[in-house]
């Protein structure tokens, strides 16, 4: 789904302050991966996310999304494909705007028209309330409060929601986003996805017709069957949509107290699992790196020094990680917080 090929990045090249942060980095992120990333200071973790999101451009190498080169696309043009949450809770939201206004902006990501045209729709507001309620922070009752009034944890949870919230996948939205941003209307992925969408929509139409003509069902049973059929249709469309976002988390709990950080991580895990999101989470905490996700990578001096997943990752403990780190990167330094899990 996402691949980094031979990526290199040097800051202040040719000066006394030259810093080769990324050196020939190769990494393949599979669809549905939840990768936790750990490493010493200056290992290149945040720089890697910046290159993926388009915030900075690599000196050399390719960033491939679904097999297509997006290396030269601006951060703005990549926005429909990536949601990002930073370490600072103040980033990612607009303090002087309400929760409703912030969510409306996020919901309109990637659209050519003003996102505020949707803000008065009752169904969208209802959707926002449902999503906020799932955070279990009481924010669903504060839709018109300014975001600047929220605590750091509440704001970070809202930023998570904003980074992942989107309208249901549809043929029309796919044409607008994918066709405009990637390779146009004639590439293989575009045609393959449209074919899948058409088949899924046809299945849904046939299912509705079947329910409508089923005389053995009562009105209430038909209503429930229609709802179930629609939910199944939405789920299949979302899975088939290659424009669904990849979540980038840059130490997003580091500025929070331990209790709040734990709550935000629980919310993160819930959002990732429920939306089947491909996720890259940088953390300074080895315990969190082991607890969350299906895959763990450890970076050192701008490259991947350790890459474990599945059962191999599940069996690891902090001491095992420390041993792996010392073998892979003898000169790197890990903070006490990373080791102790503070």
C-alpha positions as YAML, in Angstrom:
chain: A
units: angstrom
residues:
- id: 1
  name: UNK
  ca: [0.00, 0.00, 0.00]
- id: 2
  name: UNK
  ca: [2.79, 2.45, 0.95]
- id: 3
  name: UNK
  ca: [6.44, 1.97, 0.13]
- id: 4
  name: UNK
  ca: [9.59, 3.99, 0.73]
- id: 5
  name: UNK
  ca: [12.39, 3.11, -1.70]
- id: 6
  name: UNK
  ca: [15.98, 4.23, -1.19]
- id: 7
  name: UNK
  ca: [14.96, 7.39, 0.67]
- id: 8
  name: UNK
  ca: [17.74, 9.76, 1.77]
- id: 9
  name: UNK
  ca: [17.52, 13.18, 3.43]
- id: 10
  name: UNK
  ca: [20.32, 15.51, 4.53]
- id: 11
  name: UNK
  ca: [19.78, 18.84, 6.26]
- id: 12
  name: UNK
  ca: [22.24, 21.73, 5.80]
- id: 13
  name: UNK
  ca: [24.15, 19.75, 3.18]
- id: 14
  name: UNK
  ca: [27.65, 21.04, 2.48]
- id: 15
  name: UNK
  ca: [27.84, 23.12, 5.67]
- id: 16
  name: UNK
  ca: [29.48, 22.49, 9.06]
- id: 17
  name: UNK
  ca: [25.98, 21.68, 10.34]
- id: 18
  name: UNK
  ca: [25.37, 18.93, 7.79]
- id: 19
  name: UNK
  ca: [23.12, 16.20, 9.20]
- id: 20
  name: UNK
  ca: [22.36, 13.02, 7.26]
- id: 21
  name: UNK
  ca: [19.08, 12.11, 8.95]
- id: 22
  name: UNK
  ca: [17.77, 9.46, 6.54]
- id: 23
  name: UNK
  ca: [20.16, 7.12, 4.74]
- id: 24
  name: UNK
  ca: [18.88, 4.81, 2.02]
- id: 25
  name: UNK
  ca: [15.68, 4.00, 3.91]
- id: 26
  name: UNK
  ca: [13.56, 1.16, 2.54]
- id: 27
  name: UNK
  ca: [10.23, 0.28, 4.12]
- id: 28
  name: UNK
  ca: [7.08, -1.42, 2.87]
- id: 29
  name: UNK
  ca: [3.86, -0.76, 4.80]
- id: 30
  name: UNK
  ca: [1.18, -3.32, 4.05]
- id: 31
  name: UNK
  ca: [-2.51, -2.50, 3.97]
- id: 32
  name: UNK
  ca: [-3.92, -2.72, 7.50]
- id: 33
  name: UNK
  ca: [-0.53, -2.61, 9.25]
- id: 34
  name: UNK
  ca: [-0.47, -0.83, 12.61]
- id: 35
  name: UNK
  ca: [3.25, -0.11, 12.95]
- id: 36
  name: UNK
  ca: [4.78, 1.28, 16.13]
- id: 37
  name: UNK
  ca: [8.11, 3.05, 15.58]
- id: 38
  name: UNK
  ca: [10.77, 3.51, 18.24]
- id: 39
  name: UNK
  ca: [14.37, 4.71, 18.18]
- id: 40
  name: UNK
  ca: [16.89, 7.06, 19.73]
- id: 41
  name: UNK
  ca: [16.94, 10.83, 19.34]
- id: 42
  name: UNK
  ca: [17.87, 11.78, 15.78]
- id: 43
  name: UNK
  ca: [17.10, 8.30, 14.41]
- id: 44
  name: UNK
  ca: [14.96, 9.84, 11.66]
- id: 45
  name: UNK
  ca: [11.49, 8.87, 12.90]
- id: 46
  name: UNK
  ca: [9.73, 12.22, 12.50]
- id: 47
  name: UNK
  ca: [11.66, 13.01, 9.32]
- id: 48
  name: UNK
  ca: [10.30, 9.78, 7.83]
- id: 49
  name: UNK
  ca: [6.72, 10.85, 8.61]
- id: 50
  name: UNK
  ca: [7.42, 14.31, 7.17]
- id: 51
  name: UNK
  ca: [8.61, 12.73, 3.93]
- id: 52
  name: UNK
  ca: [5.58, 10.42, 3.77]
- id: 53
  name: UNK
  ca: [3.12, 13.26, 4.35]
- id: 54
  name: UNK
  ca: [4.90, 15.62, 1.95]
- id: 55
  name: UNK
  ca: [5.83, 18.16, 4.63]
- id: 56
  name: UNK
  ca: [9.41, 17.86, 3.37]
- id: 57
  name: UNK
  ca: [10.83, 16.38, 0.19]
- id: 58
  name: UNK
  ca: [13.43, 13.61, 0.16]
- id: 59
  name: UNK
  ca: [16.76, 14.32, -1.55]
- id: 60
  name: UNK
  ca: [16.63, 10.93, -3.22]
- id: 61
  name: UNK
  ca: [14.28, 7.96, -3.42]
- id: 62
  name: UNK
  ca: [10.60, 7.30, -4.03]
- id: 63
  name: UNK
  ca: [7.40, 7.42, -2.02]
- id: 64
  name: UNK
  ca: [4.94, 4.98, -3.60]
- id: 65
  name: UNK
  ca: [1.24, 4.90, -2.73]
- id: 66
  name: UNK
  ca: [-0.65, 1.92, -4.14]
- id: 67
  name: UNK
  ca: [2.20, 1.50, -6.60]
- id: 68
  name: UNK
  ca: [2.14, 5.10, -7.85]
- id: 69
  name: UNK
  ca: [4.91, 7.63, -7.32]
- id: 70
  name: UNK
  ca: [3.74, 10.55, -5.14]
- id: 71
  name: UNK
  ca: [7.26, 11.76, -4.29]
- id: 72
  name: UNK
  ca: [6.77, 15.17, -5.88]
- id: 73
  name: UNK
  ca: [3.18, 15.76, -4.81]
- id: 74
  name: UNK
  ca: [2.72, 18.64, -2.35]
- id: 75
  name: UNK
  ca: [1.53, 18.07, 1.21]
- id: 76
  name: UNK
  ca: [-1.80, 19.64, 0.28]
- id: 77
  name: UNK
  ca: [-2.37, 17.21, -2.60]
- id: 78
  name: UNK
  ca: [-1.49, 14.26, -0.38]
- id: 79
  name: UNK
  ca: [-3.91, 15.38, 2.36]
- id: 80
  name: UNK
  ca: [-6.83, 13.17, 1.24]
- id: 81
  name: UNK
  ca: [-4.60, 10.12, 1.69]
- id: 82
  name: UNK
  ca: [-3.00, 10.88, 5.04]
- id: 83
  name: UNK
  ca: [-4.27, 11.92, 8.45]
- id: 84
  name: UNK
  ca: [-1.67, 13.16, 10.91]
- id: 85
  name: UNK
  ca: [-1.60, 13.85, 14.65]
- id: 86
  name: UNK
  ca: [1.37, 15.66, 16.17]
- id: 87
  name: UNK
  ca: [2.96, 15.64, 19.62]
- id: 88
  name: UNK
  ca: [1.65, 19.12, 20.43]
- id: 89
  name: UNK
  ca: [-2.12, 19.02, 21.22]
- id: 90
  name: UNK
  ca: [-2.35, 22.60, 19.95]
- id: 91
  name: UNK
  ca: [-1.56, 21.48, 16.41]
- id: 92
  name: UNK
  ca: [-4.14, 19.98, 14.10]
- id: 93
  name: UNK
  ca: [-7.09, 22.02, 15.39]
- id: 94
  name: UNK
  ca: [-8.14, 25.67, 15.20]
- id: 95
  name: UNK
  ca: [-8.44, 27.12, 18.73]
- id: 96
  name: UNK
  ca: [-10.82, 29.95, 17.86]
- id: 97
  name: UNK
  ca: [-13.23, 27.71, 15.98]
- id: 98
  name: UNK
  ca: [-15.87, 25.46, 17.54]
- id: 99
  name: UNK
  ca: [-15.72, 21.67, 17.67]
- id: 100
  name: UNK
  ca: [-18.42, 21.59, 14.99]
- id: 101
  name: UNK
  ca: [-16.46, 23.94, 12.71]
- id: 102
  name: UNK
  ca: [-13.25, 21.94, 13.16]
- id: 103
  name: UNK
  ca: [-15.00, 18.68, 12.34]
- id: 104
  name: UNK
  ca: [-16.69, 20.23, 9.31]
- id: 105
  name: UNK
  ca: [-13.32, 21.36, 7.96]
- id: 106
  name: UNK
  ca: [-11.87, 17.88, 8.45]
- id: 107
  name: UNK
  ca: [-14.94, 16.30, 6.84]
- id: 108
  name: UNK
  ca: [-14.41, 18.45, 3.76]
- id: 109
  name: UNK
  ca: [-10.76, 17.44, 3.30]
- id: 110
  name: UNK
  ca: [-9.91, 16.93, -0.37]
- id: 111
  name: UNK
  ca: [-13.02, 18.61, -1.73]
- id: 112
  name: UNK
  ca: [-12.95, 21.42, -4.24]
- id: 113
  name: UNK
  ca: [-15.99, 23.22, -2.82]
- id: 114
  name: UNK
  ca: [-16.14, 25.03, 0.50]
- id: 115
  name: UNK
  ca: [-16.49, 22.45, 3.30]
- id: 116
  name: UNK
  ca: [-18.88, 24.73, 5.17]
- id: 117
  name: UNK
  ca: [-21.66, 23.97, 2.70]
- id: 118
  name: UNK
  ca: [-22.17, 20.73, 4.67]
- id: 119
  name: UNK
  ca: [-22.15, 22.30, 8.13]
- id: 120
  name: UNK
  ca: [-25.90, 22.91, 8.29]
- id: 121
  name: UNK
  ca: [-26.90, 19.40, 7.25]
- id: 122
  name: UNK
  ca: [-28.70, 17.67, 10.11]
- id: 123
  name: UNK
  ca: [-27.41, 14.22, 9.14]
- id: 124
  name: UNK
  ca: [-23.80, 15.43, 9.21]
- id: 125
  name: UNK
  ca: [-24.26, 17.03, 12.62]
- id: 126
  name: UNK
  ca: [-25.83, 13.80, 13.87]
- id: 127
  name: UNK
  ca: [-22.85, 11.87, 12.50]
- id: 128
  name: UNK
  ca: [-20.43, 14.21, 14.29]
- id: 129
  name: UNK
  ca: [-22.30, 13.72, 17.58]
- id: 130
  name: UNK
  ca: [-22.17, 9.93, 17.19]
- id: 131
  name: UNK
  ca: [-18.43, 10.01, 16.48]
- id: 132
  name: UNK
  ca: [-17.73, 12.33, 19.42]
- id: 133
  name: UNK
  ca: [-19.81, 10.14, 21.73]
- id: 134
  name: UNK
  ca: [-17.63, 7.16, 20.80]
- id: 135
  name: UNK
  ca: [-14.65, 8.97, 22.38]
- id: 136
  name: UNK
  ca: [-16.41, 8.83, 25.77]
- id: 137
  name: UNK
  ca: [-15.18, 12.30, 26.74]
- id: 138
  name: UNK
  ca: [-18.47, 14.19, 26.78]
- id: 139
  name: UNK
  ca: [-17.55, 16.23, 23.70]
- id: 140
  name: UNK
  ca: [-20.81, 15.33, 21.95]
- id: 141
  name: UNK
  ca: [-22.51, 17.82, 24.29]
- id: 142
  name: UNK
  ca: [-20.05, 20.63, 23.50]
- id: 143
  name: UNK
  ca: [-20.40, 20.92, 19.74]
- id: 144
  name: UNK
  ca: [-20.51, 24.73, 19.82]
- id: 145
  name: UNK
  ca: [-17.65, 25.18, 22.33]
- id: 146
  name: UNK
  ca: [-14.41, 26.62, 21.01]
- id: 147
  name: UNK
  ca: [-11.61, 24.06, 20.80]
- id: 148
  name: UNK
  ca: [-9.32, 26.36, 22.80]
- id: 149
  name: UNK
  ca: [-11.41, 25.55, 25.88]
- id: 150
  name: UNK
  ca: [-10.60, 21.82, 25.72]
- id: 151
  name: UNK
  ca: [-7.95, 20.04, 27.77]
- id: 152
  name: UNK
  ca: [-4.87, 18.64, 26.05]
- id: 153
  name: UNK
  ca: [-6.26, 15.10, 26.09]
- id: 154
  name: UNK
  ca: [-9.66, 16.16, 24.76]
- id: 155
  name: UNK
  ca: [-8.01, 18.17, 22.03]
- id: 156
  name: UNK
  ca: [-5.73, 15.32, 21.02]
- id: 157
  name: UNK
  ca: [-8.69, 12.92, 20.88]
- id: 158
  name: UNK
  ca: [-10.57, 15.43, 18.70]
- id: 159
  name: UNK
  ca: [-7.52, 15.74, 16.44]
- id: 160
  name: UNK
  ca: [-7.48, 11.94, 16.08]
- id: 161
  name: UNK
  ca: [-11.12, 12.00, 15.05]
- id: 162
  name: UNK
  ca: [-10.48, 14.85, 12.60]
- id: 163
  name: UNK
  ca: [-7.55, 12.96, 11.08]
- id: 164
  name: UNK
  ca: [-9.71, 9.93, 10.34]
- id: 165
  name: UNK
  ca: [-13.23, 11.22, 9.78]
- id: 166
  name: UNK
  ca: [-14.50, 11.11, 6.20]
- id: 167
  name: UNK
  ca: [-17.63, 10.70, 4.14]
- id: 168
  name: UNK
  ca: [-18.62, 7.24, 2.99]
- id: 169
  name: UNK
  ca: [-16.77, 5.97, -0.05]
- id: 170
  name: UNK
  ca: [-18.59, 6.49, -3.33]
- id: 171
  name: UNK
  ca: [-17.88, 6.35, -7.04]
- id: 172
  name: UNK
  ca: [-18.24, 10.13, -7.30]
- id: 173
  name: UNK
  ca: [-15.83, 10.93, -4.45]
- id: 174
  name: UNK
  ca: [-13.32, 8.39, -5.72]
- id: 175
  name: UNK
  ca: [-13.33, 9.96, -9.18]
- id: 176
  name: UNK
  ca: [-12.79, 13.43, -7.71]
- id: 177
  name: UNK
  ca: [-10.01, 12.47, -5.33]
- id: 178
  name: UNK
  ca: [-8.09, 9.65, -6.99]
- id: 179
  name: UNK
  ca: [-8.58, 10.73, -10.58]
- id: 180
  name: UNK
  ca: [-7.38, 14.26, -9.82]
- id: 181
  name: UNK
  ca: [-4.46, 13.50, -7.54]
- id: 182
  name: UNK
  ca: [-2.81, 10.40, -8.92]
- id: 183
  name: UNK
  ca: [-2.49, 9.21, -12.48]
- id: 184
  name: UNK
  ca: [-5.73, 10.29, -14.09]
- id: 185
  name: UNK
  ca: [-8.50, 8.15, -15.48]
- id: 186
  name: UNK
  ca: [-6.61, 5.43, -17.30]
- id: 187
  name: UNK
  ca: [-4.44, 3.71, -14.71]
- id: 188
  name: UNK
  ca: [-4.97, 0.10, -13.69]
- id: 189
  name: UNK
  ca: [-5.82, 0.81, -10.05]
- id: 190
  name: UNK
  ca: [-8.42, 3.40, -11.01]
- id: 191
  name: UNK
  ca: [-10.19, 1.04, -13.43]
- id: 192
  name: UNK
  ca: [-9.98, -1.92, -11.02]
- id: 193
  name: UNK
  ca: [-11.48, 0.12, -8.16]
- id: 194
  name: UNK
  ca: [-14.31, 1.46, -10.29]
- id: 195
  name: UNK
  ca: [-15.16, -2.10, -11.36]
- id: 196
  name: UNK
  ca: [-15.25, -3.17, -7.70]
- id: 197
  name: UNK
  ca: [-17.45, -0.21, -6.75]
- id: 198
  name: UNK
  ca: [-19.92, -0.97, -9.55]
- id: 199
  name: UNK
  ca: [-20.18, -4.63, -8.50]
- id: 200
  name: UNK
  ca: [-20.67, -3.72, -4.82]
- id: 201
  name: UNK
  ca: [-23.36, -1.18, -5.71]
- id: 202
  name: UNK
  ca: [-25.13, -3.70, -7.95]
- id: 203
  name: UNK
  ca: [-25.08, -6.28, -5.14]
- id: 204
  name: UNK
  ca: [-26.62, -3.69, -2.82]
- id: 205
  name: UNK
  ca: [-29.38, -2.85, -5.31]
- id: 206
  name: UNK
  ca: [-30.20, -6.54, -5.74]
- id: 207
  name: UNK
  ca: [-30.23, -7.05, -1.99]
- id: 208
  name: UNK
  ca: [-32.68, -4.17, -1.52]
- id: 209
  name: UNK
  ca: [-34.90, -5.56, -4.26]
- id: 210
  name: UNK
  ca: [-34.83, -8.98, -2.59]
- id: 211
  name: UNK
  ca: [-35.81, -7.50, 0.78]
- id: 212
  name: UNK
  ca: [-38.55, -5.34, -0.76]
- id: 213
  name: UNK
  ca: [-40.22, -8.35, -2.43]
- id: 214
  name: UNK
  ca: [-39.83, -10.73, 0.49]
- id: 215
  name: UNK
  ca: [-43.44, -11.21, 1.66]
- id: 216
  name: UNK
  ca: [-42.41, -13.27, 4.68]
- id: 217
  name: UNK
  ca: [-40.84, -10.22, 6.36]
- id: 218
  name: UNK
  ca: [-42.79, -7.76, 8.49]
- id: 219
  name: UNK
  ca: [-42.33, -4.00, 8.02]
- id: 220
  name: UNK
  ca: [-40.04, -3.79, 11.06]
- id: 221
  name: UNK
  ca: [-38.01, -6.78, 9.83]
- id: 222
  name: UNK
  ca: [-37.69, -5.20, 6.39]
- id: 223
  name: UNK
  ca: [-36.50, -1.95, 7.96]
- id: 224
  name: UNK
  ca: [-33.84, -3.79, 9.94]
- id: 225
  name: UNK
  ca: [-32.80, -5.78, 6.86]
- id: 226
  name: UNK
  ca: [-32.44, -2.55, 4.83]
- id: 227
  name: UNK
  ca: [-30.24, -1.04, 7.55]
- id: 228
  name: UNK
  ca: [-28.05, -4.16, 7.69]
- id: 229
  name: UNK
  ca: [-27.75, -4.25, 3.90]
- id: 230
  name: UNK
  ca: [-26.75, -0.59, 3.81]
- id: 231
  name: UNK
  ca: [-24.15, -1.02, 6.55]
- id: 232
  name: UNK
  ca: [-22.69, -4.00, 4.68]
- id: 233
  name: UNK
  ca: [-22.61, -1.94, 1.47]
- id: 234
  name: UNK
  ca: [-20.79, 0.95, 3.18]
- id: 235
  name: UNK
  ca: [-18.27, -1.43, 4.76]
- id: 236
  name: UNK
  ca: [-17.49, -3.13, 1.44]
- id: 237
  name: UNK
  ca: [-17.12, 0.22, -0.34]
- id: 238
  name: UNK
  ca: [-14.75, 1.52, 2.32]
- id: 239
  name: UNK
  ca: [-12.60, -1.62, 2.15]
- id: 240
  name: UNK
  ca: [-12.42, -1.43, -1.66]
- id: 241
  name: UNK
  ca: [-11.48, 2.27, -1.64]
- id: 242
  name: UNK
  ca: [-7.70, 2.81, -2.03]
- id: 243
  name: UNK
  ca: [-8.06, 6.48, -1.06]
- id: 244
  name: UNK
  ca: [-8.90, 5.69, 2.56]
- id: 245
  name: UNK
  ca: [-6.42, 7.42, 4.78]
- id: 246
  name: UNK
  ca: [-3.18, 6.25, 6.30]
- id: 247
  name: UNK
  ca: [-2.87, 7.52, 9.88]
- id: 248
  name: UNK
  ca: [0.44, 9.08, 10.90]
- id: 249
  name: UNK
  ca: [0.95, 9.55, 14.66]
- id: 250
  name: UNK
  ca: [4.04, 11.51, 15.69]
- id: 251
  name: UNK
  ca: [4.46, 10.84, 19.44]
- id: 252
  name: UNK
  ca: [0.88, 12.06, 19.85]
- id: 253
  name: UNK
  ca: [0.72, 11.23, 23.57]
- id: 254
  name: UNK
  ca: [4.19, 12.47, 24.59]
- id: 255
  name: UNK
  ca: [2.93, 15.84, 25.88]
- id: 256
  name: UNK
  ca: [0.13, 14.32, 27.97]
- id: 257
  name: UNK
  ca: [0.18, 13.08, 31.57]
- id: 258
  name: UNK
  ca: [0.31, 9.25, 31.91]
- id: 259
  name: UNK
  ca: [-3.41, 8.80, 32.68]
- id: 260
  name: UNK
  ca: [-4.53, 11.01, 29.79]
- id: 261
  name: UNK
  ca: [-1.96, 9.44, 27.46]
- id: 262
  name: UNK
  ca: [-3.34, 5.98, 28.29]
- id: 263
  name: UNK
  ca: [-6.88, 7.14, 27.48]
- id: 264
  name: UNK
  ca: [-5.83, 8.69, 24.17]
- id: 265
  name: UNK
  ca: [-3.98, 5.49, 23.22]
- id: 266
  name: UNK
  ca: [-7.11, 3.44, 23.96]
- id: 267
  name: UNK
  ca: [-9.11, 5.78, 21.72]
- id: 268
  name: UNK
  ca: [-6.40, 5.51, 19.06]
- id: 269
  name: UNK
  ca: [-6.51, 1.71, 19.10]
- id: 270
  name: UNK
  ca: [-10.31, 1.75, 18.91]
- id: 271
  name: UNK
  ca: [-10.39, 4.13, 15.93]
- id: 272
  name: UNK
  ca: [-7.69, 2.17, 14.09]
- id: 273
  name: UNK
  ca: [-9.41, -1.19, 14.58]
- id: 274
  name: UNK
  ca: [-12.94, 0.00, 13.82]
- id: 275
  name: UNK
  ca: [-11.86, 1.76, 10.63]
- id: 276
  name: UNK
  ca: [-9.28, -0.85, 9.57]
- id: 277
  name: UNK
  ca: [-6.72, 1.94, 9.21]
- id: 278
  name: UNK
  ca: [-3.15, 1.52, 8.10]
- id: 279
  name: UNK
  ca: [-1.23, 3.32, 10.85]
- id: 280
  name: UNK
  ca: [2.32, 4.40, 11.68]
- id: 281
  name: UNK
  ca: [2.75, 5.47, 15.31]
- id: 282
  name: UNK
  ca: [6.01, 6.92, 16.60]
- id: 283
  name: UNK
  ca: [6.35, 6.50, 20.34]
- id: 284
  name: UNK
  ca: [9.10, 7.13, 22.91]
- id: 285
  name: UNK
  ca: [7.59, 4.43, 25.13]
- id: 286
  name: UNK
  ca: [8.74, 0.83, 24.61]
- id: 287
  name: UNK
  ca: [5.82, -0.60, 26.59]
- id: 288
  name: UNK
  ca: [3.35, 1.17, 24.30]
- id: 289
  name: UNK
  ca: [5.33, 0.08, 21.24]
- id: 290
  name: UNK
  ca: [4.92, -3.53, 22.36]
- id: 291
  name: UNK
  ca: [1.30, -3.25, 23.50]
- id: 292
  name: UNK
  ca: [-0.16, -1.68, 20.37]
- id: 293
  name: UNK
  ca: [-0.08, -2.66, 16.73]
- id: 294
  name: UNK
  ca: [0.82, -5.79, 14.79]
- id: 295
  name: UNK
  ca: [4.31, -4.68, 13.79]
- id: 296
  name: UNK
  ca: [7.22, -2.82, 15.40]
- id: 297
  name: UNK
  ca: [10.18, -1.17, 13.73]
- id: 298
  name: UNK
  ca: [13.20, 0.32, 15.45]
- id: 299
  name: UNK
  ca: [15.09, 3.04, 13.62]
- id: 300
  name: UNK
  ca: [18.77, 3.89, 14.00]
- id: 301
  name: UNK
  ca: [20.83, 6.44, 12.08]
- id: 302
  name: UNK
  ca: [18.17, 6.93, 9.43]
- id: 303
  name: UNK
  ca: [17.37, 3.34, 8.57]
- id: 304
  name: UNK
  ca: [15.30, 0.44, 9.90]
- id: 305
  name: UNK
  ca: [17.46, -1.55, 12.31]
- id: 306
  name: UNK
  ca: [14.76, -3.92, 13.62]
- id: 307
  name: UNK
  ca: [11.46, -5.01, 12.03]
- id: 308
  name: UNK
  ca: [9.29, -7.55, 13.89]
- id: 309
  name: UNK
  ca: [5.62, -8.45, 13.52]
- id: 310
  name: UNK
  ca: [2.91, -10.94, 14.43]
- id: 311
  name: UNK
  ca: [3.78, -13.63, 16.96]
- id: 312
  name: UNK
  ca: [7.41, -12.59, 17.03]
- id: 313
  name: UNK
  ca: [6.40, -9.11, 18.23]
- id: 314
  name: UNK
  ca: [3.81, -10.49, 20.66]
- id: 315
  name: UNK
  ca: [6.47, -12.53, 22.46]
- id: 316
  name: UNK
  ca: [8.83, -9.59, 22.99]
- id: 317
  name: UNK
  ca: [9.32, -7.79, 26.29]
- id: 318
  name: UNK
  ca: [11.10, -4.49, 27.00]
- id: 319
  name: UNK
  ca: [14.38, -6.25, 27.86]
- id: 320
  name: UNK
  ca: [14.24, -8.09, 24.53]
- id: 321
  name: UNK
  ca: [13.83, -4.79, 22.71]
- id: 322
  name: UNK
  ca: [16.74, -3.27, 24.59]
- id: 323
  name: UNK
  ca: [18.94, -6.19, 23.58]
- id: 324
  name: UNK
  ca: [17.84, -5.90, 19.95]
- id: 325
  name: UNK
  ca: [18.49, -2.16, 20.04]
- id: 326
  name: UNK
  ca: [21.97, -2.50, 21.52]
- id: 327
  name: UNK
  ca: [22.92, -5.04, 18.85]
- id: 328
  name: UNK
  ca: [21.49, -3.04, 15.95]
- id: 329
  name: UNK
  ca: [22.66, 0.44, 17.00]
- id: 330
  name: UNK
  ca: [25.60, 0.45, 19.39]
- id: 331
  name: UNK
  ca: [26.10, 4.23, 19.44]
- id: 332
  name: UNK
  ca: [22.46, 5.32, 19.72]
- id: 333
  name: UNK
  ca: [20.87, 6.50, 22.94]
- id: 334
  name: UNK
  ca: [17.41, 5.71, 24.29]
- id: 335
  name: UNK
  ca: [15.83, 7.97, 26.91]
- id: 336
  name: UNK
  ca: [14.88, 6.74, 30.38]
- id: 337
  name: UNK
  ca: [11.23, 7.26, 29.44]
- id: 338
  name: UNK
  ca: [11.57, 4.85, 26.54]
- id: 339
  name: UNK
  ca: [13.17, 2.21, 28.76]
- id: 340
  name: UNK
  ca: [11.02, 2.66, 31.86]
- id: 341
  name: UNK
  ca: [7.77, 3.39, 30.07]
- id: 342
  name: UNK
  ca: [7.17, 6.72, 31.83]
...
